[in-house]
Structure formats: structure tokens, C-alpha cells
Amino acid sequence: MKQIVVFTMQGCGHCQHFKGMLNENKIEFHDRDINQYPDEYEMFKSAKNDLVPAFMVIDEDNTDNSELFAADLDFKTLEEALNLIKERI
């Protein structure tokens, strides 16, 4: 089973839009506001970059298969980000 964790920031229009897209596509996700979960976000930031929204696809059966995705590195648009998630769930 796969779990989606989305890193967002309060007041971020792109983050709100992305969460709306996930909800419209009935994709369950865990929202992690970077101000409320700074330790988790620091771990992500050290592996990728500090742009939000960003997300992780966690393979609960095999955490070695978990993936991190960051804006500008792995996707340029929110539609690309959504498609990355759809391909993996």
C-alpha cells in the first residue's frame, strides 16, 4: 500500500491548489504544513530542495521503494506532480 505525504505551507496558493487537485481526484494524502512539522521537512529539504508543494510516496510494504518529489527538480507544473502520484498509486 502507498501513502502520500504532501509538504505545504499556510498561505501558499500553489499548495492550496495542489491539495484541491488531489481531493478532486479522490487521492488520499497526509498534509504536512512545514511550520507544524519542521523536523520532517528538514529531512525532506536535505534530500531535495526547500520548495513547496513537495511530496513523498511512501511504499508501506517496502520503504526502500519510497520516493521524494520536489518542485523544479521532479516536476514543473502541478499537473505533472499529480500525474507522478497517479502513476505510483
Secondary structure as the mmCIF struct_conf table of DSSP 4:
data_model
#
loop_
_struct_conf.conf_type_id
_struct_conf.id
_struct_conf.beg_label_comp_id
_struct_conf.beg_label_asym_id
_struct_conf.beg_label_seq_id
_struct_conf.end_label_comp_id
_struct_conf.end_label_asym_id
_struct_conf.end_label_seq_id
STRN STRN1 LYS A 2 THR A 8
TURN_TY1_P TURN_TY1_P1 GLN A 10 GLY A 11
HELX_RH_AL_P HELX_RH_AL_P1 GLY A 13 GLU A 24
TURN_TY1_P TURN_TY1_P2 ASN A 25 LYS A 26
STRN STRN2 HIS A 30 ASP A 33
TURN_TY1_P TURN_TY1_P3 ILE A 34 GLN A 36
HELX_RH_AL_P HELX_RH_AL_P2 PRO A 38 ALA A 47
BEND BEND1 LYS A 48 LYS A 48
BEND BEND2 ASP A 50 ASP A 50
BEND BEND3 VAL A 52 PRO A 53
STRN STRN3 ALA A 54 ASP A 59
BEND BEND4 GLU A 60 ASP A 61
HELX_RH_3T_P HELX_RH_3T_P1 THR A 63 ASN A 65
STRN STRN4 GLU A 67 PHE A 69
STRN STRN5 ALA A 71 ALA A 71
TURN_TY1_P TURN_TY1_P4 ASP A 72 ASP A 74
STRN STRN6 PHE A 75 PHE A 75
BEND BEND5 LYS A 76 THR A 77
HELX_RH_AL_P HELX_RH_AL_P3 LEU A 78 ARG A 88
#
